[in-house]
Amino acid sequence: MRKGAPRMSTPPLPPVSQADLADVAAAFKLGADFVDGRPHGHGLINDTFAIRTTRGGEPLRFVFQRINHRVFKDVPALMENIRRVTDHISAKPTDTAHQPLHIVRTQSGDAYHRDASSCFWRCYNFIEGATSHDALTSPDQARAAAAAFGEFQRDLVDLPGPRLHETIPNFHHTPKRFADLREAIRTDPVGRAAAVGPEIDFALKHEPLTHALLAPHERGEIPERVTHNDTKISNVMLDDNTGAGVCVIDLDTVMPGLALYDFGDLVRSATNPCLEDELDLGKVRTQLPIFEQLVAGYLGSARSILNEAELAHLVVAGRLLAFEVGIRFLGDYLLGDVYYKTKREHHNLDRARGQFTLLRSMEEAEPEMQRIVDRYR
């Protein structure tokens, strides 16, 4: 899902100067001379910089990220996950169209550097000739992104143990999210529950949906896998010329999970033509042509690792993730907007209504969505 940016009462991390970036550069084995750095991308949690260097007179770029340790409390565990995952993928055979993301080690061989202000830094190779996109502009992009996420799961199916760290425990534990909503309704700390009766009723009537994936998982039918857990279009680099997926990025939430969580969140975020806070709910819907491309791309890459139970739950996965995100928005609204940043009054309520409207659209389209899956499975 879109992780969002939690409100934090702690002061922001200190500003970063060119001298700071030069010091960080000296901590990593770049094999190149630092030139300068500038902010890069639109991330809301970590601070990202594109770093220019020269090696033998030739330009070479890297990506530096200052990890927000106020959001990610156990940075060493997070970086151990990312190190293991990127090392494993980089060791696999690939074609020239793919550029695996890899961590540049520090001078001491570590996966991260801690500066004089006790801030954590990591360094990645810069993926040249490819771009991440904030929104879909074509069905082909949907297929390419889904294929990239499917390949990501397939590449990690044989990741050796031990089990990855759960950097955000219970991230997709929908029954727990539902229990949190019930508690927000019960306590109603800012007196908003009375005005959102229809939304609360909708959520309560859909409680059985919360067990749609966990119940078969607990029965041993759906296995735990290594999953990305934030499968939006902006977390895939697409080739500037061919449009093909080059690599998956933003690995902070990579941890144990269900493959269907990734596919479901991709359906939730990609098939809706609107932003999450769209006010005109008449525009919110699931686009079946986009869904078909997601199915085609994802199964084209991941079909070989999925069992029959996973294939049978592809359609419900999208509904579950729309519901999960919707009840999180609604719960935060009832608590007084304490987690997700808001830009207007009732912003989180608007977001919840959008997700519930998308869920209704998926329910209406379920027969056709299932026919699409059946054609490709």
C-alpha positions as CSV (number, residue, x, y, z in Angstrom):
1,M,0.0,0.0,0.0
2,R,1.0,3.7,0.0
3,K,2.9,3.8,3.3
4,G,2.0,7.5,3.9
5,A,4.0,9.7,6.2
6,P,3.2,9.4,9.9
7,R,3.0,12.6,11.9
8,M,6.0,13.0,14.1
9,S,6.3,15.2,17.2
10,T,10.1,14.9,17.1
11,P,12.0,17.6,15.2
12,P,13.1,16.9,11.6
13,L,16.4,15.4,10.8
14,P,19.2,18.0,10.4
15,P,19.7,19.6,7.0
16,V,22.2,18.1,4.6
17,S,25.0,20.3,3.0
18,Q,27.4,19.5,0.2
19,A,30.1,19.0,2.8
20,D,27.9,16.4,4.5
21,L,27.4,14.5,1.3
22,A,31.1,14.6,0.6
23,D,31.8,13.1,4.0
24,V,29.2,10.4,3.4
25,A,30.7,9.7,0.0
26,A,34.1,9.2,1.7
27,A,32.6,6.5,3.9
28,F,31.6,4.3,0.9
29,K,33.6,2.3,-1.6
30,L,32.6,4.3,-4.6
31,G,35.9,4.0,-6.5
32,A,35.1,7.5,-7.8
33,D,35.6,11.2,-6.9
34,F,32.7,13.1,-5.4
35,V,31.5,16.1,-7.4
36,D,28.2,17.1,-5.8
37,G,24.7,15.9,-4.9
38,R,21.2,17.2,-5.1
39,P,17.8,16.0,-3.8
40,H,16.2,13.3,-5.9
41,G,12.6,12.0,-6.2
42,H,9.5,12.7,-4.1
43,G,9.9,10.3,-1.1
44,L,8.1,11.4,2.0
45,I,10.1,9.3,4.5
46,N,13.7,9.1,3.6
47,D,16.0,11.8,2.2
48,T,17.3,10.8,-1.2
49,F,20.1,12.4,-3.2
50,A,21.5,11.9,-6.7
51,I,25.3,12.0,-6.4
52,R,27.6,12.9,-9.2
53,T,31.1,11.5,-9.3
54,T,33.9,10.9,-11.8
55,R,35.8,7.7,-12.3
56,G,38.8,8.0,-14.7
57,G,37.4,11.2,-16.1
58,E,34.0,9.6,-16.8
59,P,30.8,10.6,-15.0
60,L,29.2,8.1,-12.7
61,R,26.1,8.5,-10.5
62,F,25.0,7.0,-7.2
63,V,22.0,7.3,-5.0
64,F,22.5,8.2,-1.3
65,Q,19.6,7.8,1.1
66,R,19.4,9.0,4.7
67,I,17.1,6.5,6.4
68,N,14.5,8.1,8.7
69,H,15.3,6.1,11.8
70,R,12.3,7.8,13.5
71,V,10.0,5.8,11.2
72,F,12.2,2.7,10.8
73,K,13.2,2.0,14.4
74,D,15.6,-0.9,13.7
75,V,17.7,0.3,10.8
76,P,20.3,-2.6,11.1
77,A,17.6,-5.2,10.7
78,L,16.1,-3.3,7.8
79,M,19.4,-3.1,6.1
80,E,20.2,-6.7,6.7
81,N,17.0,-7.6,4.8
82,I,17.9,-5.3,1.9
83,R,21.4,-6.5,1.8
84,R,20.4,-10.2,1.6
85,V,17.7,-9.5,-1.0
86,T,19.8,-7.4,-3.3
87,D,22.8,-9.7,-3.0
88,H,20.6,-12.7,-3.9
89,I,18.9,-11.0,-6.9
90,S,22.3,-9.6,-8.2
91,A,23.8,-13.1,-8.2
92,K,21.1,-14.4,-10.6
93,P,21.6,-14.5,-14.3
94,T,20.0,-11.5,-16.1
95,D,19.7,-9.9,-19.5
96,T,21.0,-6.5,-20.5
97,A,17.5,-5.0,-20.1
98,H,17.7,-5.5,-16.3
99,Q,19.9,-3.6,-13.9
100,P,19.7,-5.2,-10.5
101,L,19.7,-2.8,-7.6
102,H,22.6,-3.3,-5.3
103,I,24.1,-1.8,-2.2
104,V,27.5,-0.1,-2.3
105,R,29.4,-1.2,0.8
106,T,31.2,1.1,3.2
107,Q,34.9,1.2,3.5
108,S,34.6,-1.3,6.4
109,G,32.3,-3.6,4.3
110,D,29.0,-2.7,6.0
111,A,25.7,-2.1,4.3
112,Y,25.1,1.3,5.9
113,H,27.1,4.2,7.3
114,R,26.3,6.1,10.5
115,D,27.4,9.8,10.5
116,A,28.4,12.1,13.2
117,S,24.8,13.0,13.9
118,S,23.9,9.3,14.4
119,C,21.9,9.3,11.1
120,F,22.0,6.2,8.9
121,W,23.0,6.4,5.3
122,R,23.0,3.8,2.5
123,C,24.3,4.0,-1.1
124,Y,22.8,2.3,-4.2
125,N,23.9,2.2,-7.8
126,F,22.1,4.7,-10.0
127,I,19.8,3.0,-12.5
128,E,20.5,4.8,-15.7
129,G,18.1,5.0,-18.7
130,A,15.1,4.2,-16.6
131,T,12.4,6.2,-14.8
132,S,9.8,5.6,-12.1
133,H,6.4,7.0,-12.7
134,D,3.9,8.4,-10.1
135,A,0.9,7.3,-12.2
136,L,0.1,5.0,-15.0
137,T,-0.2,6.5,-18.4
138,S,-0.9,3.3,-20.4
139,P,-2.0,-0.4,-20.0
140,D,1.5,-1.4,-21.2
141,Q,3.0,0.3,-18.1
142,A,0.6,-1.8,-15.9
143,R,1.8,-5.0,-17.5
144,A,5.4,-4.1,-17.2
145,A,5.1,-3.1,-13.6
146,A,3.2,-6.2,-12.7
147,A,5.8,-8.4,-14.5
148,A,8.6,-6.7,-12.5
149,F,6.9,-7.3,-9.2
150,G,6.2,-10.9,-10.2
151,E,9.8,-11.4,-11.2
152,F,10.9,-9.9,-7.9
153,Q,8.9,-12.5,-6.0
154,R,10.1,-15.3,-8.3
155,D,13.8,-14.3,-7.8
156,L,13.4,-14.5,-4.0
157,V,11.5,-17.7,-3.8
158,D,14.8,-19.5,-3.2
159,L,16.3,-16.9,-0.8
160,P,18.3,-19.0,1.8
161,G,17.3,-18.7,5.5
162,P,17.0,-17.4,8.1
163,R,13.6,-15.7,7.8
164,L,13.8,-12.0,7.0
165,H,13.1,-9.5,9.8
166,E,9.6,-8.2,10.1
167,T,10.5,-4.5,10.0
168,I,6.8,-3.5,10.4
169,P,5.1,-6.3,12.4
170,N,1.5,-7.1,11.3
171,F,1.8,-4.8,8.4
172,H,-1.0,-6.6,6.4
173,H,-2.7,-8.4,9.3
174,T,-6.2,-7.2,8.3
175,P,-8.0,-8.7,11.3
176,K,-5.7,-6.6,13.6
177,R,-6.4,-3.5,11.5
178,F,-10.1,-4.2,11.8
179,A,-9.7,-4.5,15.6
180,D,-8.0,-1.2,15.6
181,L,-10.9,0.3,13.8
182,R,-13.4,-1.1,16.3
183,E,-11.4,0.4,19.1
184,A,-11.4,3.8,17.4
185,I,-15.2,3.5,17.0
186,R,-15.6,2.6,20.7
187,T,-13.4,5.3,22.1
188,D,-14.3,8.0,19.5
189,P,-11.8,10.4,21.1
190,V,-12.7,13.5,19.0
191,G,-16.4,12.8,18.6
192,R,-16.5,12.0,14.9
193,A,-18.2,8.6,14.9
194,A,-21.8,9.9,14.9
195,A,-21.3,11.7,11.6
196,V,-19.8,8.7,9.7
197,G,-22.4,6.1,10.4
198,P,-22.7,4.9,6.7
199,E,-18.9,4.4,6.5
200,I,-18.8,2.6,9.8
201,D,-21.7,0.3,8.8
202,F,-20.0,-0.5,5.5
203,A,-16.8,-1.4,7.3
204,L,-18.6,-3.6,9.9
205,K,-20.6,-5.5,7.3
206,H,-17.4,-6.4,5.5
207,E,-15.6,-7.9,8.5
208,P,-15.6,-11.4,7.0
209,L,-13.4,-10.1,4.2
210,T,-10.6,-9.5,6.7
211,H,-9.9,-13.3,6.9
212,A,-9.9,-13.9,3.1
213,L,-6.2,-14.6,2.9
214,L,-5.2,-15.2,6.5
215,A,-7.6,-18.1,6.9
216,P,-6.2,-20.2,4.0
217,H,-2.7,-19.2,5.1
218,E,-3.4,-20.5,8.6
219,R,-4.7,-23.7,7.1
220,G,-1.4,-24.1,5.2
221,E,-2.9,-23.6,1.8
222,I,-1.3,-20.2,1.0
223,P,2.5,-20.1,1.9
224,E,4.5,-17.3,3.3
225,R,6.9,-15.8,0.8
226,V,9.3,-12.8,0.6
227,T,7.2,-9.9,-0.5
228,H,7.7,-6.2,-1.3
229,N,4.6,-4.9,0.5
230,D,4.5,-1.5,-1.3
231,T,3.7,-2.4,-4.9
232,K,2.7,0.9,-6.4
233,I,3.7,1.9,-9.9
234,S,6.3,4.4,-8.6
235,N,8.3,1.6,-7.1
236,V,9.3,0.1,-10.5
237,M,11.9,1.6,-12.8
238,L,10.7,1.4,-16.4
239,D,13.1,1.5,-19.4
240,D,13.0,5.0,-21.0
241,N,13.1,3.4,-24.5
242,T,11.3,0.1,-24.3
243,G,9.0,0.6,-21.3
244,A,10.0,-2.7,-19.9
245,G,10.5,-3.1,-16.1
246,V,14.2,-2.7,-15.2
247,C,14.1,-3.2,-11.5
248,V,12.0,-2.9,-8.3
249,I,13.0,-0.2,-5.9
250,D,12.0,1.1,-2.4
251,L,12.8,-2.1,-0.5
252,D,12.3,-0.8,3.1
253,T,9.1,-2.9,3.5
254,V,10.6,-6.1,2.0
255,M,9.8,-8.8,4.6
256,P,7.9,-12.1,5.1
257,G,4.3,-11.9,3.7
258,L,1.9,-13.4,1.3
259,A,2.4,-13.0,-2.5
260,L,-1.2,-12.0,-2.8
261,Y,-0.7,-8.9,-0.6
262,D,1.6,-7.6,-3.3
263,F,-0.7,-8.4,-6.2
264,G,-3.7,-7.1,-4.3
265,D,-2.1,-3.8,-3.5
266,L,-1.0,-3.4,-7.1
267,V,-4.6,-4.0,-8.2
268,R,-5.9,-1.5,-5.6
269,S,-3.5,1.2,-6.6
270,A,-3.2,0.7,-10.4
271,T,-6.8,-0.1,-11.6
272,N,-8.2,3.1,-10.0
273,P,-7.8,6.0,-12.4
274,C,-8.1,8.5,-9.5
275,L,-5.9,9.6,-6.6
276,E,-6.6,8.2,-3.2
277,D,-8.3,11.4,-2.1
278,E,-10.6,11.9,-5.1
279,L,-13.7,13.9,-4.0
280,D,-15.8,12.9,-7.0
281,L,-16.6,9.3,-6.2
282,G,-18.3,8.9,-9.5
283,K,-14.9,8.8,-11.1
284,V,-13.6,6.0,-8.7
285,R,-13.7,2.5,-10.3
286,T,-11.7,-0.5,-11.1
287,Q,-10.6,-0.4,-14.8
288,L,-10.9,-3.9,-16.2
289,P,-8.4,-3.4,-19.1
290,I,-5.8,-2.4,-16.6
291,F,-6.6,-5.4,-14.4
292,E,-6.2,-7.7,-17.3
293,Q,-2.7,-6.3,-18.0
294,L,-1.8,-6.7,-14.3
295,V,-2.9,-10.3,-14.4
296,A,-1.0,-10.9,-17.7
297,G,2.2,-9.3,-16.5
298,Y,2.2,-10.8,-13.0
299,L,1.4,-14.3,-14.0
300,G,3.8,-14.1,-16.9
301,S,6.6,-13.7,-14.3
302,A,5.3,-15.4,-11.2
303,R,3.0,-18.2,-12.4
304,S,5.7,-20.9,-11.9
305,I,6.0,-20.2,-8.2
306,L,2.3,-19.8,-7.3
307,N,0.1,-22.7,-6.1
308,E,-3.5,-23.3,-7.0
309,A,-4.8,-21.7,-3.8
310,E,-2.9,-18.5,-4.6
311,L,-4.3,-18.4,-8.1
312,A,-7.8,-19.0,-6.7
313,H,-7.5,-15.9,-4.5
314,L,-6.1,-13.4,-7.0
315,V,-9.4,-11.5,-7.4
316,V,-10.2,-11.3,-3.7
317,A,-6.8,-10.0,-3.0
318,G,-7.6,-6.6,-4.6
319,R,-10.8,-6.3,-2.6
320,L,-9.0,-7.1,0.6
321,L,-6.3,-4.5,0.1
322,A,-8.8,-1.8,-0.8
323,F,-10.7,-2.7,2.4
324,E,-7.6,-2.8,4.5
325,V,-6.4,0.6,3.4
326,G,-10.0,2.0,3.7
327,I,-10.4,1.0,7.3
328,R,-7.0,2.4,8.1
329,F,-8.0,5.7,6.7
330,L,-11.3,5.6,8.5
331,G,-9.7,4.6,11.8
332,D,-7.2,7.4,11.6
333,Y,-10.0,9.9,10.9
334,L,-11.9,8.7,14.0
335,L,-8.7,9.1,16.1
336,G,-8.2,12.7,14.9
337,D,-5.8,12.2,12.0
338,V,-2.8,11.1,14.1
339,Y,-1.0,9.0,11.5
340,Y,-1.5,10.1,7.9
341,K,-0.7,13.6,6.9
342,T,-3.8,15.6,5.9
343,K,-4.1,18.7,3.8
344,R,-7.8,19.6,4.4
345,E,-10.6,18.9,6.8
346,H,-12.0,15.4,6.5
347,H,-9.1,14.4,4.3
348,N,-8.8,10.9,5.8
349,L,-12.5,10.4,5.5
350,D,-12.4,11.3,1.9
351,R,-9.6,8.7,1.4
352,A,-11.7,6.1,3.2
353,R,-14.7,6.8,1.0
354,G,-12.6,6.4,-2.1
355,Q,-11.3,3.0,-1.0
356,F,-14.8,1.8,-0.1
357,T,-16.1,3.0,-3.4
358,L,-13.3,1.2,-5.2
359,L,-14.2,-1.9,-3.2
360,R,-17.8,-1.7,-4.3
361,S,-16.6,-1.4,-7.9
362,M,-14.5,-4.5,-7.5
363,E,-17.5,-6.4,-6.0
364,E,-19.6,-5.5,-9.0
365,A,-16.8,-6.5,-11.5
366,E,-15.9,-9.7,-9.7
367,P,-17.4,-12.1,-12.3
368,E,-15.5,-10.5,-15.1
369,M,-12.3,-10.2,-13.1
370,Q,-12.5,-13.9,-12.4
371,R,-13.0,-14.7,-16.0
372,I,-9.9,-12.6,-16.8
373,V,-7.8,-14.6,-14.2
374,D,-9.1,-17.9,-15.6
375,R,-8.0,-17.0,-19.1
376,Y,-4.4,-16.4,-17.9
377,R,-4.0,-18.9,-15.1
